[in-house]
């Protein structure tokens, strides 16, 4: 009897993974369930769990290794300022120095458990574009009561990671600038003493 051929495609691009899938992956990764690997493969590779049971053990290990390598890979990208999502144009808050108290407070609160609240954070950072003119745009005012927060669970992780990278690089640059400034101040103070 001939064996059934199964083709499984492992994702290689973060745009193929949604926030909800990534959040589910993080939950599954913490569990000790025997079916954890099957569930992760089924979710990321978009195949039925029952089909995974038919895969040879050595092939399943290869799939798990490939998924693990993908999930742990670097994804350094520049900030996606404007995106098309669910048939609408969304934009990253165009001027962070003008962030409102409500936006800041909600991001701060959601940041207490980033993995669970990733879609909520993204719903604050990316809002529907209000107006566009040339390279400039504005987003609709922040109103958390009107936000359809749950739809951001379908946002591609590539957009999410671009925002995370933006804040990471911003923090890194601010630390470097602070260090350089502190060194200059220390140098000036030592020169005054001599």
WOQUI-V184493 format. One line per field, one symbol per residue. phi: phi as a letter, one per 20 degrees, with the letter a starting at -180 (. if undefined). burial: + if it has 16 or more other C-alpha atoms within 10 Angstrom, else -. A space follows every 10 residues. Layout:
# WOQUI-V184493
phi=???
burial=???
This chain:
# WOQUI-V184493
phi=.fffecdcde fccffedegg ffffgffffe edffegffff fgffelcfgf fffeffgfff ffffffffff feffcfcege fccdblmcec cfgfbffdfe gffffffgff ffbgffdgff gffefdcgfe bcbmedbcdf gfbffefegf fffeffffff ffffggffff ffffffffff ffffffffff fffe
burial=-------+-+ +--+--++++ +++++--+-- -----+++++ +++++-+-+- -+--+----+ --++-++--+ +-------++ +++------+ ++++------ --+---+--+ ----++++++ +++++++++- ------+++- -+-------- -++-++++++ ++++++---- ---------- ---------- ----
